[in-house]
Amino acid sequence: MGVAPGTVACCYDGHMGFRFVIERTRDAWTLGLSVRLTRTESAQVFMSGDSLLQWPVEGLKAIGHLPLERTSMFISEAAAHSEGLELEYAECGQAERAGAILRKQLVEAGIDEEAESHIEYQDPSADFLKDILAEYLTIKGMRAAILVSDQGLMISCAAAEGVDTASISALVIDTIASAQNLGGQVNAGSLNTMTVEYENLTLLLAPFSQDVMLVIVAEPGSIAASPSKQEETS
């Protein structure tokens, strides 16, 4: 998997930063990390102590061309690898968790995530999912349909122009967590579907799979019932 070109430290002319990509292969989920440092920045990182990046080993199947027993790498070493760091995990959630852990370590070391960067899913089924989500937009009043992982990462979406799907994906998990906490306090059981109605927008949150939520963004009054109830009455 080619993570991102131009990751050799001495050949990069921009400011230091990092970027993630998650790719679905036949039997694994590969997390690719690209760390970009100029030659000067690489020297500064090395002289300041060069922080160690450590990743979780649960579900880990391979580490690029490195031995599987390895559990860490210095930031300067990651930046020097033209192919970046590649970690193959058995499940998508394990790759997401590794990405979150590495992101925290890099930020603490003073390296920012690139402005345009986020965890991207390169999955052969992505177009298929987008086609499914696009069907929601054929319903009057629907503005967007988004699949969001339990880590707050957008897996796929179909949206009308002007809908900030990235921000919705990042914030919706906290909303769900708050609702689940409330349900636990009042012994309401597990969360099934959740509708949030604003003056200019309505959100419907419903489970898509064990680790993925479906988020429907609609105009006010467009959602009369959850998708499951609509299917039962159609």
N, C-alpha and C positions, 0 to 999 in steps of 0.2 A: 504494500500500500504506500503510495507516495503522499506523505503528510502535507508538505507545503514546500515549494521550491525556495531557495535563497536563505536556508537556515544556517549556513556556515558563518561563524562569527566574523571572520576577517573579511567577508564579502558583503556583509549587510550594511547599508548606508543610512538606515533610518534610526529611530529611537528604540530602545529596548522594550520588549513586550513578549507576550506569548499567545498561543492560539491552540484550540482543541478541535479535533474532528473525531466523531465516532462512526465507524463503518461496520456494517453487517456483512460478514463473510458466511460461508456455507455452514460452519459449525461453531462460530465464535463472534464476539463483538470486540472490535479492535479500537482502543483509545489511542489516538495519535496526538502527541504533544510537540509543538514546534516552539522553541525558545529563540528569540532573535536578539542578538547583542552585537554592537559594533566592537571592533578590536579594542578600543579604549574602554568601553563598558565591560567587556569580558575581563580585561586586566583589573579593573576596579572591583568587580565581583570577586575575583581570585584573591586580591590583596586584602579585601575586607573580611575574609574568612570563608567565602564560597559555601553557601548553605547547601545542605544535603536534601535532596528530594527523596521522599520515601512513599511507597505505594502499598496498598493492601494486597495480600496474597490469596485471599479467599476467592476461589473460582478462577485464579490466574492459570492460563494454559501455556503462554509463551511470552517472551520479551524480545521481540525482533530476532536479532542474531545473537543475543546475549544469553548466558545460562539462566535457566529458570530459577535457580537458587538465589539469584541476585534480587535484593529488595530495596536498593537505593542507588542514587546517582547524583553527583555534584551538578549544580546548575551550569557551570562552565562546560562540563562534559556534555550535557544535554544540548547546549547551544552549539557545540563544535560538531555534532553529528548532523550531516547534511540531510539524512533521512529522518531526523528527530527521534523521539522516544515512542516506541510502539508497544502497547500492553494488550494482550489478547485475553479476554475474559469469557467465561462460559455463558454469562447472562448479561443482558443490557443494563440491569440495575447495578451490577457489580462494576461495570465500566463507568457508569455515571458516578457512582460513589468514589471511585478512584480519581475521576476528573475533579470532583468537588474537593477532595483532600489535597491533590496537587495544586489546584488553584489557590487554596488557602496558604499553602507553603510559599508559593511564588509571590503572592501579594505581600506576605509578611517579610519577604526578602527584598521588597521594594521594586518588584517588577510588575507592571500593570498589564492586565489583559488588553489586547488590542481593541480599539474603539469599535471596530466592525466585527469583532470576534465573538462567537458563542459556540456552544457545542452543536455541531451540525450532524445530522444523520444522513449518511450515504447508504441507503438501503434499497435493494432491488425492488422492494414492495412499496417504496415511498410514493411513486406515481399512482399505484393502485389505491393507496390510502387517500391520496389527494382527490382522486376521482370519486371515491365514496363520499368524502366530505363536501365536495362540490355539489352533490345532490341536494344537500340542505339549502344551498343558496337558490335553488329553484323554487323554494317555498316563499311566499310573499312575506316580506318584513325581515327575512333572515339576512344578517350582515356578515357573519363569519361562523365557521365551524373549525375548532382547534382540538388537536390531541396533545395533551400535556402529561409528561411523566410525573411520578411522585417526587421527583427532584426539582420540579418547576421548569423543565426543559421542553421546548416545543418540538414534537416529533414530526407533525405534519399539519398543514392547515389549508383552508380555502377561504378567502376573504374578499369582501368588496373594498374598493379603494378608500383609504382613509382610516381603516381600522388598525389600531396599534396592537397587533397580535403578540409581538414580543413582550410588551409590558404586561398585557393581560396574562400571558403564560407565566411570567415571573411572579406575579402577585396572587394568582388564584390559589396557589397551594397554601399560602398563609390563611386565606379566607376559609378554605376547606378545613384546615387544622383548627381554627377557632370554632367553627360549627361543630366539629367532632368533639372538641373539648366541652362545649355546651351540652351536647347530647349525652356525654358521659356523666356530667354533673347531675342531670335530671333523669338518668336511667332511660333515655329514649331509644337506646339500641344503636345499631350502625347507621351511618348516613347513606341514604339511598339516592335521592336527587335533591338538588338545592336550587332555588330560584331567587335571584336578587334583582329587584326592580328599582330602577332609578327614574328620574324625570325624563331623561332622554335616551335611556338604554335599558335593556333587560338581559340578564345573564342566566343561562341554565347550565348547571354542572351535574353531570351524570357519569357513573362508572362505565368505562369502555372495556377495560380488562382489569386484572388484579393490580397492576402498577400504572395504569393510564386512565386519565379522566378526559371525557368529552366536554368541551366548553362550547356552548352555542351563544352567539352574540346576536341580539335581535332588536328591532324597534319596539318601543313600548306597546304592550297589548298584543304582540304577535305570537306569544307563547301561551297557549291555553292549558296545556298539559304536558307531561313529560313524554319523550319519544316512545317509551314502552307503552304508555296508555293510549297514545295516538295510534300505534300499530294495532292495539287490541280493538279499537273502535272503527278502524278502516276496513 
